[in-house]
Amino acid sequence: MTYMLKIKYTKNLTNQIFYFGFSRNNNYNLIKNWKKIIELKNPISTLDTYRLKKNKKGKIIIDLFKKYKDIPILIEFNDCKNIWLQKYKNTFPANIDTLFLTNFLRERKLSFVRSAIDVGCGQGFVGQYLLEKYHDINTLVFTDINPYAIKLAKINIAMIPKKMINKKKIIFNVSDTFDNIPKKIKFDLIVSNPPYVPYPKAKCVKGDGPYLGVYLLQKLIKESGNRLNKNGHLILNYSVISSDKVRKYLRNFNGKIIDEKTKKVSFWIKEILQDKKFLRFLIRKGLLEKKGDRYFQEIRVADIIFAENQ
């Protein structure tokens, strides 16, 4: 018997709906009878058990996590379905920031893109979305420093109907940004949802989990100019908390934001929420907003070009 939790987001990302489903087969695509558990306004982080406990029906989901410890989570947004399997270490399900990025991509005119790379791809949601929605893309590279993320991305891409991708070149590469990719290979589009919250107590220079640290953010801006084809674009997420650093990196490496969108989202990074001194600092600087017992940050998705590619 296969059990699964599905989290579906409405088109404008204002609502988040949790479902539970099961099938007697091990093919997740065969699960047809989804039972709706709860619908939330102002979506929370996928694994924010604290917020779920605040809701009576949310406790049902907590119980499902306890009963089925390795229950897969299916994320659905704009008809793109992507699975997260907990057994793949240090990977995380697609969250609101990932979906905000894909929504931005949906609104862009990307007809010029033939080659793209999803840097820090995680479970592969952004790259998968590009493959499914932009049929002119003929080469797409998935890269992540975590080999388990690459394994999970492969599983998700294997779920795409073969007729949609059988003529495309799809490459999976365990790499820290472009380090393991030959320098002669360039792209029309680089996309990434990197960790974007600077935190003095981050345990390692390359960041902790999916949010802490700006190592990848800085490395992307530094290296993307040399990895883009003529008129190529870098599209990535960042937080208002890291906005000063992003502006500094762009100045240093001749980058320019040509379009940007913002969204206020729930802030759920336990390391910072437990660091009361740093938390007060962020609130005092206007980088976090507190409403009741919830905190909110502004995330931004930016379309960036570099002087050497224009």
DRENNUBA-874618 format. One record per residue (C-alpha): residue number from 0; residue in three letters; x, y, z. Coordinates in pm, whole numbers. Layout:
N
MIZA  pos  code       x       y       z
MIZA  NUM   ALA       X       Y       Z
...
END
This chain:
310
MIZA  pos  code       x       y       z
MIZA    0   MET       0       0       0
MIZA    1   THR     132     344     -97
MIZA    2   TYR      40     644     117
MIZA    3   MET     108    1003      22
MIZA    4   LEU      48    1358     135
MIZA    5   LYS     -29    1608    -141
MIZA    6   ILE       4    1986    -102
MIZA    7   LYS    -161    2184    -379
MIZA    8   TYR    -119    2559    -421
MIZA    9   THR    -367    2788    -591
MIZA   10   LYS    -251    2974    -901
MIZA   11   ASN    -188    3303    -721
MIZA   12   LEU     -20    3129    -423
MIZA   13   THR    -274    3262    -172
MIZA   14   ASN    -404    2923     -61
MIZA   15   GLN    -249    2590      27
MIZA   16   ILE    -454    2268      32
MIZA   17   PHE    -345    1946     203
MIZA   18   TYR    -470    1606      84
MIZA   19   PHE    -411    1245     186
MIZA   20   GLY    -420     959     -61
MIZA   21   PHE    -332     594     -95
MIZA   22   SER    -304     325    -361
MIZA   23   ARG    -247     -48    -366
MIZA   24   ASN      23       4    -627
MIZA   25   ASN     361     165    -583
MIZA   26   ASN     297     410    -866
MIZA   27   TYR     216     750    -721
MIZA   28   ASN      50     851   -1046
MIZA   29   LEU    -221     591    -982
MIZA   30   ILE    -348     757    -666
MIZA   31   LYS    -688     892    -766
MIZA   32   ASN    -885     919    -443
MIZA   33   TRP    -739    1219    -263
MIZA   34   LYS    -908    1318      63
MIZA   35   LYS    -896    1689     142
MIZA   36   ILE    -776    1754     498
MIZA   37   ILE    -732    2130     531
MIZA   38   GLU    -705    2449     327
MIZA   39   LEU    -492    2734     456
MIZA   40   LYS    -475    3097     355
MIZA   41   ASN    -130    3257     361
MIZA   42   PRO      64    2932     296
MIZA   43   ILE     303    2810     559
MIZA   44   SER     635    2638     512
MIZA   45   THR     577    2281     396
MIZA   46   LEU     724    2130     712
MIZA   47   ASP     608    2396     960
MIZA   48   THR     464    2157    1216
MIZA   49   TYR     431    2440    1470
MIZA   50   ARG     176    2622    1253
MIZA   51   LEU      -5    2299    1174
MIZA   52   LYS     -46    2226    1545
MIZA   53   LYS    -232    2557    1579
MIZA   54   ASN    -512    2419    1362
MIZA   55   LYS    -739    2131    1464
MIZA   56   LYS    -733    1972    1120
MIZA   57   GLY    -365    2050    1092
MIZA   58   LYS    -308    1805    1375
MIZA   59   ILE    -431    1531    1139
MIZA   60   ILE    -128    1601     920
MIZA   61   ILE     103    1586    1223
MIZA   62   ASP     -45    1246    1307
MIZA   63   LEU      16    1130     949
MIZA   64   PHE     382    1231     980
MIZA   65   LYS     404    1028    1302
MIZA   66   LYS     219     723    1168
MIZA   67   TYR     393     717     830
MIZA   68   LYS     739     852     910
MIZA   69   ASP     865     837     553
MIZA   70   ILE     542     946     386
MIZA   71   PRO     616    1102      45
MIZA   72   ILE     494    1456     -21
MIZA   73   LEU     361    1551    -362
MIZA   74   ILE     378    1924    -440
MIZA   75   GLU     138    2045    -709
MIZA   76   PHE     139    2392    -863
MIZA   77   ASN      34    2515   -1207
MIZA   78   ASP     -19    2151   -1316
MIZA   79   CYS     340    2061   -1228
MIZA   80   LYS     365    1766    -987
MIZA   81   ASN     685    1697    -797
MIZA   82   ILE     761    1438    -530
MIZA   83   TRP     977    1471    -222
MIZA   84   LEU    1098    1152     -52
MIZA   85   GLN    1227    1192     301
MIZA   86   LYS    1484     915     267
MIZA   87   TYR    1700    1141      48
MIZA   88   LYS    1916    1314     307
MIZA   89   ASN    1934    1692     333
MIZA   90   THR    1673    1749      65
MIZA   91   PHE    1356    1952     114
MIZA   92   PRO    1015    1968     -54
MIZA   93   ALA     941    2258    -290
MIZA   94   ASN     828    2553     -81
MIZA   95   ILE     651    2883    -141
MIZA   96   ASP     970    3055    -260
MIZA   97   THR    1032    2785    -521
MIZA   98   LEU     675    2822    -646
MIZA   99   PHE     704    3201    -651
MIZA  100   LEU    1008    3161    -875
MIZA  101   THR     825    2928   -1114
MIZA  102   ASN     531    3168   -1125
MIZA  103   PHE     772    3442   -1229
MIZA  104   LEU     910    3214   -1503
MIZA  105   ARG     556    3150   -1625
MIZA  106   GLU     508    3523   -1679
MIZA  107   ARG     837    3572   -1864
MIZA  108   LYS     885    3559   -2239
MIZA  109   LEU    1135    3275   -2259
MIZA  110   SER    1095    3183   -2625
MIZA  111   PHE    1464    3266   -2676
MIZA  112   VAL    1577    2993   -2434
MIZA  113   ARG    1724    2679   -2587
MIZA  114   SER    1962    2585   -2306
MIZA  115   ALA    1907    2626   -1932
MIZA  116   ILE    2054    2516   -1600
MIZA  117   ASP    1884    2475   -1262
MIZA  118   VAL    2157    2547   -1005
MIZA  119   GLY    2103    2404    -658
MIZA  120   CYS    1814    2213    -812
MIZA  121   GLY    1708    2023    -499
MIZA  122   GLN    1426    1788    -598
MIZA  123   GLY    1418    1949    -943
MIZA  124   PHE    1089    2140    -933
MIZA  125   VAL    1208    2451   -1122
MIZA  126   GLY    1387    2259   -1396
MIZA  127   GLN    1094    2021   -1427
MIZA  128   TYR     860    2317   -1468
MIZA  129   LEU    1078    2458   -1747
MIZA  130   LEU    1081    2124   -1930
MIZA  131   GLU     704    2086   -1908
MIZA  132   LYS     608    2443   -1999
MIZA  133   TYR     876    2560   -2245
MIZA  134   HIS     901    2310   -2526
MIZA  135   ASP    1170    2502   -2720
MIZA  136   ILE    1427    2420   -2452
MIZA  137   ASN    1642    2140   -2592
MIZA  138   THR    1912    2122   -2322
MIZA  139   LEU    1859    2141   -1947
MIZA  140   VAL    2117    2075   -1677
MIZA  141   PHE    2030    1995   -1316
MIZA  142   THR    2311    2060   -1071
MIZA  143   ASP    2333    2035    -692
MIZA  144   ILE    2613    1987    -443
MIZA  145   ASN    2405    1716    -272
MIZA  146   PRO    2408    1380    -459
MIZA  147   TYR    2079    1285    -291
MIZA  148   ALA    1915    1590    -446
MIZA  149   ILE    2032    1478    -790
MIZA  150   LYS    1886    1130    -730
MIZA  151   LEU    1554    1285    -632
MIZA  152   ALA    1556    1518    -934
MIZA  153   LYS    1609    1215   -1159
MIZA  154   ILE    1302    1048   -1008
MIZA  155   ASN    1088    1353   -1076
MIZA  156   ILE    1207    1401   -1433
MIZA  157   ALA    1139    1032   -1499
MIZA  158   MET     773    1104   -1419
MIZA  159   ILE     739    1347   -1711
MIZA  160   PRO     567    1180   -2010
MIZA  161   LYS     841    1062   -2248
MIZA  162   LYS     683    1229   -2549
MIZA  163   MET     750    1566   -2384
MIZA  164   ILE    1122    1512   -2332
MIZA  165   ASN    1240    1233   -2564
MIZA  166   LYS    1425    1476   -2795
MIZA  167   LYS    1574    1685   -2516
MIZA  168   LYS    1923    1661   -2369
MIZA  169   ILE    1886    1636   -1990
MIZA  170   ILE    2200    1627   -1777
MIZA  171   PHE    2231    1564   -1402
MIZA  172   ASN    2552    1682   -1238
MIZA  173   VAL    2671    1675    -877
MIZA  174   SER    2846    2010    -861
MIZA  175   ASP    2891    2328    -659
MIZA  176   THR    2734    2568    -911
MIZA  177   PHE    2940    2534   -1233
MIZA  178   ASP    3254    2375   -1086
MIZA  179   ASN    3208    2037   -1259
MIZA  180   ILE    3072    2176   -1585
MIZA  181   PRO    3321    2245   -1869
MIZA  182   LYS    3388    2617   -1907
MIZA  183   LYS    3301    2611   -2277
MIZA  184   ILE    2938    2520   -2196
MIZA  185   LYS    2713    2825   -2165
MIZA  186   PHE    2341    2879   -2121
MIZA  187   ASP    2061    3108   -2232
MIZA  188   LEU    1905    3089   -1887
MIZA  189   ILE    2034    3019   -1537
MIZA  190   VAL    1772    2968   -1266
MIZA  191   SER    1820    2913    -895
MIZA  192   ASN    1643    2924    -561
MIZA  193   PRO    1953    2945    -341
MIZA  194   PRO    1980    2986      35
MIZA  195   TYR    1932    3359      85
MIZA  196   VAL    1929    3448     455
MIZA  197   PRO    2264    3572     591
MIZA  198   TYR    2316    3446     944
MIZA  199   PRO    2631    3499    1151
MIZA  200   LYS    2593    3165    1328
MIZA  201   ALA    2560    2951    1015
MIZA  202   LYS    2766    2640    1087
MIZA  203   CYS    2941    2623     751
MIZA  204   VAL    3042    2869     483
MIZA  205   LYS    2818    2701     226
MIZA  206   GLY    2504    2747     433
MIZA  207   ASP    2279    2534     648
MIZA  208   GLY    1966    2374     509
MIZA  209   PRO    1767    2538     230
MIZA  210   TYR    1774    2897     365
MIZA  211   LEU    2074    2996     575
MIZA  212   GLY    2386    3147     422
MIZA  213   VAL    2453    3351     107
MIZA  214   TYR    2751    3154     -26
MIZA  215   LEU    2563    3019    -328
MIZA  216   LEU    2391    3351    -392
MIZA  217   GLN    2727    3530    -412
MIZA  218   LYS    2890    3255    -620
MIZA  219   LEU    2603    3259    -870
MIZA  220   ILE    2622    3632    -929
MIZA  221   LYS    3001    3618    -951
MIZA  222   GLU    3014    3333   -1206
MIZA  223   SER    2695    3364   -1413
MIZA  224   GLY    2823    3641   -1641
MIZA  225   ASN    3085    3402   -1778
MIZA  226   ARG    2834    3120   -1811
MIZA  227   LEU    2563    3295   -2011
MIZA  228   ASN    2525    3316   -2385
MIZA  229   LYS    2472    3653   -2550
MIZA  230   ASN    2151    3812   -2414
MIZA  231   GLY    2129    3542   -2147
MIZA  232   HIS    1953    3588   -1813
MIZA  233   LEU    2001    3482   -1452
MIZA  234   ILE    1672    3448   -1259
MIZA  235   LEU    1690    3381    -888
MIZA  236   ASN    1525    3431    -550
MIZA  237   TYR    1656    3628    -258
MIZA  238   SER    1524    3781      63
MIZA  239   VAL    1492    4143     171
MIZA  240   ILE    1727    4035     451
MIZA  241   SER    2002    3981     194
MIZA  242   SER    1911    4271     -39
MIZA  243   ASP    2212    4486      56
MIZA  244   LYS    2448    4198     -17
MIZA  245   VAL    2280    4124    -350
MIZA  246   ARG    2317    4488    -460
MIZA  247   LYS    2682    4480    -359
MIZA  248   TYR    2748    4156    -553
MIZA  249   LEU    2575    4299    -861
MIZA  250   ARG    2789    4614    -850
MIZA  251   ASN    3106    4407    -815
MIZA  252   PHE    3027    4177   -1107
MIZA  253   ASN    2851    4412   -1353
MIZA  254   GLY    2505    4269   -1299
MIZA  255   LYS    2179    4457   -1333
MIZA  256   ILE    1825    4371   -1224
MIZA  257   ILE    1589    4443   -1515
MIZA  258   ASP    1271    4311   -1353
MIZA  259   GLU    1173    4207   -1003
MIZA  260   LYS     868    4091    -811
MIZA  261   THR     813    4068    -437
MIZA  262   LYS     595    3863    -208
MIZA  263   LYS     543    3864     167
MIZA  264   VAL     563    3510     302
MIZA  265   SER     564    3333     635
MIZA  266   PHE     910    3319     794
MIZA  267   TRP     997    2983     944
MIZA  268   ILE    1366    2933    1005
MIZA  269   LYS    1394    2783    1348
MIZA  270   GLU    1763    2872    1398
MIZA  271   ILE    1676    3242    1369
MIZA  272   LEU    1342    3221    1553
MIZA  273   GLN    1529    3067    1846
MIZA  274   ASP    1799    3335    1836
MIZA  275   LYS    1605    3610    2013
MIZA  276   LYS    1883    3869    1987
MIZA  277   PHE    1923    3831    1610
MIZA  278   LEU    1546    3812    1570
MIZA  279   ARG    1500    4147    1748
MIZA  280   PHE    1774    4294    1527
MIZA  281   LEU    1590    4190    1208
MIZA  282   ILE    1262    4333    1335
MIZA  283   ARG    1427    4659    1444
MIZA  284   LYS    1581    4699    1098
MIZA  285   GLY    1242    4636     932
MIZA  286   LEU    1365    4316     769
MIZA  287   LEU    1109    4097     947
MIZA  288   GLU     751    4176    1042
MIZA  289   LYS     571    4025    1339
MIZA  290   LYS     194    3969    1337
MIZA  291   GLY      64    3794    1646
MIZA  292   ASP     284    3490    1691
MIZA  293   ARG     385    3477    1324
MIZA  294   TYR     678    3636    1143
MIZA  295   PHE     686    3744     779
MIZA  296   GLN     963    3831     536
MIZA  297   GLU     961    3973     186
MIZA  298   ILE    1111    3748     -78
MIZA  299   ARG    1209    3873    -420
MIZA  300   VAL    1263    3708    -757
MIZA  301   ALA    1494    3899    -989
MIZA  302   ASP    1571    3885   -1359
MIZA  303   ILE    1939    3976   -1396
MIZA  304   ILE    2158    4050   -1696
MIZA  305   PHE    2534    4110   -1711
MIZA  306   ALA    2720    4373   -1910
MIZA  307   GLU    2949    4121   -2087
MIZA  308   ASN    2650    3933   -2237
MIZA  309   GLN    2464    4226   -2389
END
